[in-house]
Amino acid sequence: MFLHQLIDDVLLHIVSDLASDIWSGKQDLFNLSLTCHALSNFARPAIPRNVVLGIPSRRFELFNRSLEEEPAYGHRVVFLRRGLTDINRLPLNEAQLHVFLQRLPNLQSFSS
């Protein structure tokens, strides 16, 4: 039996098991989403669940732009960890950080 032939409940179980590993599961989900279209449909929504961003950084700017263009993307973020920052970028002020965090309504954890 091929992966794309598995029933949806089994695919959901695989994705939820990978997603339960808060930090390293994200790469596994990304890799899984690349294996076939059926798995991509289940894995892609779980990928932004755990986010590591340098604030400020180029990656942060791109992520923030994605939230502006597709606000629903921010609803999937549950865990946010602050990673390495880019010293060449101006730091965010409190108001900018507040606006960013408002785009993540389901955020449960923000750590450095």
N, C-alpha and C positions, 0 to 999 in steps of 0.2 A: 504494500500500500504506500502511496506517495503522500507527502505532507498536504498537498492541496486537496486530497481526497478525504482527509479527516473531517469529522463533523465539527460544527462551530463550537460546541461545548468543549471539546478537546483542545481546539485552538485557543479558546479563551483561557482555559486552565494553564496552558503552556505560557501564554503571555502574562497572566497574572502571577505565575510563579517567578518568572524572570523579573517582573516589575516589583516584586516584593523585596528584592535586593536593592535598597535605596540608591546606592551610588554606582556600583559596578554593573547592575542590571541594565542600565541605560545603553551601554555599548552592546550588550547582548541583544537587546531589543532592536537596536539599529541594524545589527548584522542579520537578525532574523527577518526584519522587514525587507532586506535585500534578496532573500532566498527565493521568494515567490510572491505573486500578487495576492493570493489568499491570506498569507501570513502578514503581508504588509498592511492589509486592511485592519487587522487586529492589533498589530504592534505599533503602528504609527501614532495613534492617539495616546498611547502610554509613554511615548518617548519624552515629551516635555514635562512629565510628572516630576522628575528630579533634575534640577538645573544647577550647574556650577558656573558662576560668572565672575570675572574680575570687574569690579565697579570702581572706577571707570575702566573701560577697555573697548577695543574695536568689536569684540564679540558681544559685549553689553549693548553697544550702539545698534548692532544688527538685530539682536534679540528684541530690543525696545522698538525698533522700526517694525519688526514682524508683529508685535503687539498692537501697534498703531494701525497697521494694515488689516490685521485679522484679530480683533479683540477676543474672539472665542478661544484663541490659542492660549491666552493667559489663564483661562478657567481650568486648564488641565494641570497647571503648575501647583504642586502640593509642597514640595521641599525646595528651598533655595539656599545654596551655600555660596558664600562669597569667596572667590578664588583670588589669584594673583591679579594685581592691578597693573595698568600701563602707566608708568610714571610720566610719560609724555602727554598724557591727557589731563585736562582740568578736572579736579574732583567735583563730584555732584554736590550741590547744596541740599539742604534739608527738604526744601520744597520739591526739587526735582526727584529726589528719592521717594518722597511721599506720593507723587503722581505715578511713578513707576510701580510702587507697591500696590496702589489702588487698581492697577491693571491685573493683579493676581488675586482675585477675590477668594479663592480656595486655598491660599497659602496657609500652611499649618506650622511650618518651621523655617526660620531664617537664621542661619548661623555663619560665623566667620571661620 
